């Protein structure tokens, strides 16, 4: 298949990008399912947090209950956020890895050109090919991870908003 030829031509950097792509997509897919399930179960999660707050505070004032509700919610959302930072890092470093491959490819091309001149264009073209392949590879990994990260953040914000509404109804 042609994709595997490109990966082989891109060398070590393309293998790193492939590994990052696999890890990132695994995280994004798992988070999508977790967030979908959490969105459906937000009322039961809010009830559980509300019961925990009621057991701790009983009949204390509303401000204390609200502050504890905010803390509970922040802790709950923090657990859900785990892994999203990895997707963001992959989206951020992939273009840099592609750029590194570009620089290496251009260096190879110039080294070949300085050693042999332009008598053998095939060896010169290998360096340029490496440069272009790794650039495309870096962008191909970065773009879907950037989009996926932002989509998952939107899902998480929706979950947090729903939980906040339901939790404050139960607490007050």
C-alpha positions in Angstrom: 0.0 0.0 0.0 1.3 3.5 -0.8 0.9 4.9 2.7 3.4 2.4 4.1 5.9 3.4 1.4 5.6 7.0 2.5 6.1 6.1 6.1 9.3 4.1 5.2 10.6 6.9 3.0 10.0 9.4 5.9 12.1 7.3 8.2 12.2 7.6 12.0 10.2 10.8 12.2 7.3 9.2 10.3 7.3 6.2 12.6 7.2 8.6 15.6 4.3 10.4 14.0 2.5 7.1 13.3 2.9 6.1 17.0 1.6 9.5 18.1 -1.3 9.2 15.7 -2.3 5.8 17.1 -2.1 6.9 20.7 -3.9 10.2 20.1 -6.8 8.5 18.2 -7.1 5.9 20.9 -7.5 8.6 23.5 -9.9 10.6 21.4 -12.1 7.6 20.7 -12.2 6.5 24.3 -12.9 10.0 25.5 -15.7 10.4 23.0 -17.5 7.3 24.3 -16.8 8.3 28.0 -18.2 11.8 27.4 -21.2 10.5 25.5 -22.0 8.2 28.4 -21.4 11.0 31.0 -23.7 13.3 29.1 -26.5 10.7 29.4 -25.8 10.1 33.1 -25.3 13.7 34.2 -28.5 13.6 36.4 -27.4 10.6 38.3 -23.9 12.0 38.8 -25.4 15.3 40.0 -27.6 13.4 42.4 -24.7 11.5 43.8 -22.7 14.7 44.3 -25.8 16.4 45.8 -26.3 13.5 48.3 -22.6 13.7 49.3 -22.9 17.4 49.9 -26.1 17.0 51.9 -24.6 14.3 54.0 -21.5 16.5 54.8 -23.3 19.8 55.5 -26.9 19.0 56.4 -28.7 22.2 57.0 -25.8 24.7 56.6 -26.2 27.9 54.7 -26.6 28.1 50.9 -23.2 29.8 50.3 -21.3 26.9 52.0 -23.3 24.4 50.0 -22.6 26.3 46.7 -18.9 26.4 47.4 -18.7 22.7 48.2 -20.8 22.0 45.1 -18.3 24.0 43.0 -15.4 22.0 44.5 -17.1 18.7 43.9 -17.9 19.7 40.3 -14.3 20.8 39.7 -12.9 17.5 41.0 -15.4 15.5 38.9 -14.5 17.4 35.7 -10.8 17.2 36.4 -11.1 13.4 36.4 -12.9 13.6 33.0 -10.3 15.9 31.6 -7.4 13.4 32.0 -6.0 12.5 28.6 -7.1 15.6 26.8 -3.8 17.3 27.4 -2.1 14.4 25.6 -4.2 15.0 22.5 -3.3 18.7 22.7 0.4 17.9 23.0 0.2 15.6 20.0 -1.6 18.3 18.0 1.1 20.8 19.0 4.3 18.7 18.4 3.3 16.9 15.2 3.9 19.9 13.0 7.2 20.5 14.7 8.3 16.9 14.1 7.2 17.4 10.4 9.4 20.5 10.3 12.3 18.6 11.8 11.9 16.1 9.0 11.8 18.9 6.5 15.1 20.3 7.8 16.7 16.9 7.8 15.5 16.2 4.3 16.9 19.5 3.0 20.2 18.9 4.8 20.4 15.5 3.1 19.6 17.0 -0.2 22.3 19.7 0.2 24.8 17.2 1.5 24.3 15.0 -1.6 24.5 18.1 -3.8 27.8 19.2 -2.2 29.3 15.7 -2.6 28.1 14.8 -6.1 26.9 18.0 -7.6 23.7 17.7 -9.6 25.1 14.9 -11.7 22.7 12.4 -9.9 19.3 14.1 -9.4 17.8 10.9 -8.0 19.9 11.1 -4.8 19.1 14.8 -4.5 15.4 14.1 -4.9 15.5 11.6 -2.0 16.3 14.4 0.4 13.6 16.6 -1.0 11.2 13.7 -0.8 12.0 13.1 2.8 11.4 16.8 3.5 8.0 16.8 1.8 6.8 13.5 3.2 7.5 14.4 6.8 5.9 17.8 6.4 2.7 16.2 5.1 2.9 13.6 7.9 3.2 16.1 10.6 0.3 18.1 9.4 -1.8 15.0 8.8 -1.4 14.0 12.4 -1.8 17.5 13.8 -5.0 18.7 12.1 -7.3 15.8 13.2 -5.9 16.0 16.7 -6.5 19.7 16.9 -10.1 19.3 15.7 -10.7 16.3 18.0 -9.3 18.1 21.0 -11.5 21.1 20.4 -14.6 18.9 19.8 -13.9 17.0 23.0 -13.5 20.2 25.0 -16.9 21.3 23.7 -18.4 18.0 24.9 -16.7 18.4 28.3 -18.0 22.0 28.6 -21.5 20.8 27.9 -21.2 18.0 30.5 -19.9 20.5 33.0 -22.7 23.0 32.3 -25.4 20.3 32.6 -23.9 19.0 35.8 -23.7 22.4 37.3 -27.3 23.2 36.6 -28.6 19.9 38.0 -26.2 20.0 41.0 -27.2 23.5 42.0 -30.9 22.6 41.7 -30.3 19.7 44.1 -28.1 21.6 46.6 -30.3 24.6 46.9 
